Amino acid sequence: MPSLIARILMLAMVFMASSCGTLFLKMYGMKQASSFDNDGLENLCKKYNIPIANAYSLDTSYMTFLRQQDTVLFEQQIQNHYQPLQVLYYDQSGKLLSFHINCYAGGFPNLKWSQIETQINSIPLTQAPIDSLVPFHELKKFMKKIKSQSDLEQSNVQYHIVVLWNNYMGRQSKRLLELVKRKSSENLYKNQQLYFVNTDNFVAKYYN
């Protein structure tokens, strides 16, 4: 289950319009949710040092897909999959192997991604419960390239690593991105493919 601090963070997101919620957001380095056109998203990629060839945005219709699932049977899973910060590790077949989301991270004033940080020479142990609600081929349908000419498809990919990030989460996004990129550069995972998926437009539509 999410830690107490993580649950407080989720409440802060819900009540971000209040003065107390706004103060809490600032303590975590978070910002008011904003939407961006493709030029704005490209500028964000430069700001966060994300290679444009690996840069995507999450289509807002992703929420429609989640809401089409059985909300009684999969209430918690649906909630997990619309969190603003996520790292999903998929195998070659598109099966989710390891799942990391902000509301299970804990930590203050910075979220702690301890499983990603400490794992060596393998996919990190999962932080959030694994489910089969969003296999890679489904998630990819909602990943829109920020620049149309960018094409990063590779053959013989063993692991698809998807990072959902945004400007909304400020330094929490920056820290997570730097961690995933560092682990990638250490060549801990063979034949990996990284996808950096911005969720600002999704957050602006559903968190405001």
Buried (B, 14 or more C-beta within 10 A) or exposed (E): EBBEBBEEBBEBBEBBEEEEBBEBBEEBBBBEBBBBEEEBBBEBBEEBEBEBBBBBBBBBEBBEBBEEBEEEEBEEBBBBBBBBBBBBBBBEEBEBBBBBBBBBBBBEEEBBBBBBEEBEEEBBEBBBEEBEBBBBEEBBEBBBBBBEEEEBEEEEBEBBBBBBBBBBBBBBBBBBBEBBBEBBEEEBBEEBBBBBBBBBBBBBEBBE
